[in-house]
Amino acid sequence: MVKKWIVVLSIITLLAVGCTLEYNFVNREFQTLEQKLETYKTMLDQTEDHVATAENVAYIDDVHTYWHEKNKVLKSLIWHTGLKDIEVGMARIKTYVEEDDYTEALTELESLIYYITHYADDFKLSIENIL
């Protein structure tokens, strides 16, 4: 009888640890992406007259590459549709920056930051998400 309890408690412990690690990873990656995009917003604001600089294009490429690497793991943990929307948003931002369209790039960037903030809230531990 004691062996059964030990096995059951071990399984529950493993599930709890796994869920905690998943929760931390997902939230950390969304926060990191949001911080990188906020930094990018500052960069675009500083070069408002001419946003198609090599530095701006390289930065969004780096962010996109970073996110693509993390996306491989995230796809196994959360919904694919939301991740696809984030990828599309970053591609649009890069296109607008390359076309030197500050207004469209900033609009898409603001929209993506807003989306990421609210999409990440879907995975936070809260009563609302449990019910």
C-alpha positions in Angstrom: 0.0 0.0 0.0 2.8 2.4 0.8 4.4 1.7 -2.6 1.2 2.8 -4.3 1.2 6.1 -2.4 4.8 6.8 -3.1 4.2 6.2 -6.9 1.1 8.4 -6.9 2.8 11.2 -5.0 5.9 10.9 -7.3 3.7 11.3 -10.3 1.9 14.3 -8.8 5.2 15.8 -7.9 6.6 15.3 -11.5 3.4 16.9 -13.0 3.7 19.9 -10.6 7.3 20.4 -11.4 6.7 20.0 -15.2 3.8 22.5 -15.1 5.9 25.0 -13.1 8.8 24.8 -15.6 6.4 25.2 -18.5 4.7 28.2 -16.9 8.1 29.9 -16.2 9.4 29.2 -19.7 6.4 30.5 -21.5 6.0 33.7 -19.4 9.8 34.4 -19.5 9.9 34.1 -23.3 6.9 36.4 -23.8 8.3 39.0 -21.4 11.7 38.8 -23.2 10.0 39.3 -26.6 8.0 42.2 -25.3 11.1 43.9 -23.9 13.0 43.4 -27.2 10.1 45.0 -29.1 9.9 47.9 -26.6 13.6 48.5 -27.2 12.9 48.4 -31.0 10.1 50.9 -30.6 12.6 53.3 -29.0 15.1 52.7 -31.8 12.4 53.5 -34.4 11.4 56.7 -32.5 15.0 57.8 -32.6 15.2 57.4 -36.4 11.7 58.6 -37.2 12.8 60.4 -40.4 14.6 57.5 -41.9 13.8 54.1 -40.3 15.3 52.0 -43.0 18.7 51.9 -41.4 20.9 48.8 -41.4 20.8 48.8 -37.6 17.0 48.8 -37.5 16.7 46.0 -40.0 19.4 43.9 -38.4 17.8 44.3 -34.9 14.4 43.1 -36.1 16.1 40.2 -37.9 17.8 39.3 -34.7 14.6 39.4 -32.7 12.8 37.3 -35.4 15.7 34.8 -35.3 15.5 34.6 -31.5 11.8 34.2 -31.5 12.0 31.5 -34.2 14.4 29.5 -32.1 12.1 29.7 -29.0 9.1 29.0 -31.2 10.2 25.4 -31.7 9.7 24.7 -28.0 6.7 27.0 -27.6 4.8 25.2 -30.4 4.7 22.0 -28.3 3.4 23.9 -25.3 0.8 26.4 -26.6 -1.6 27.2 -29.4 0.0 27.5 -32.9 -2.3 30.1 -34.2 -1.1 32.8 -31.7 2.5 32.0 -32.5 1.8 32.3 -36.2 0.3 35.7 -35.7 3.4 36.9 -33.8 5.6 35.6 -36.7 3.4 37.5 -39.2 3.5 40.7 -37.2 7.3 40.6 -37.0 7.6 40.0 -40.8 5.3 42.9 -41.4 7.3 45.2 -39.2 10.5 44.2 -41.1 8.8 44.9 -44.4 7.6 48.4 -43.3 11.0 49.3 -42.0 12.7 48.2 -45.2 10.2 50.3 -47.1 11.0 53.2 -44.8 7.4 53.6 -43.7 7.7 54.8 -40.1 3.9 55.1 -39.4 3.0 51.6 -40.6 6.0 50.1 -38.8 5.2 51.8 -35.6 1.5 50.9 -35.9 2.3 47.2 -36.5 4.8 47.2 -33.7 2.3 48.7 -31.2 -0.3 46.2 -32.3 2.2 43.3 -31.8 3.2 44.5 -28.4 -0.4 44.7 -27.4 -1.2 41.3 -28.8 1.8 39.7 -27.1 0.8 41.2 -23.7 -2.7 39.9 -23.9 -1.8 36.6 -25.5 0.7 35.9 -22.7 -2.0 36.6 -20.2 -3.9 33.6 -21.4 -1.1 31.4 -20.0 -0.7 33.0 -16.6 -1.8 31.3 -13.5 -5.1 32.9 -12.5 -8.5 32.0 -11.4 -9.9 33.4 -14.7 -7.8 31.0 -16.7 -8.5 28.0 -14.5 -12.3 28.5 -14.7 
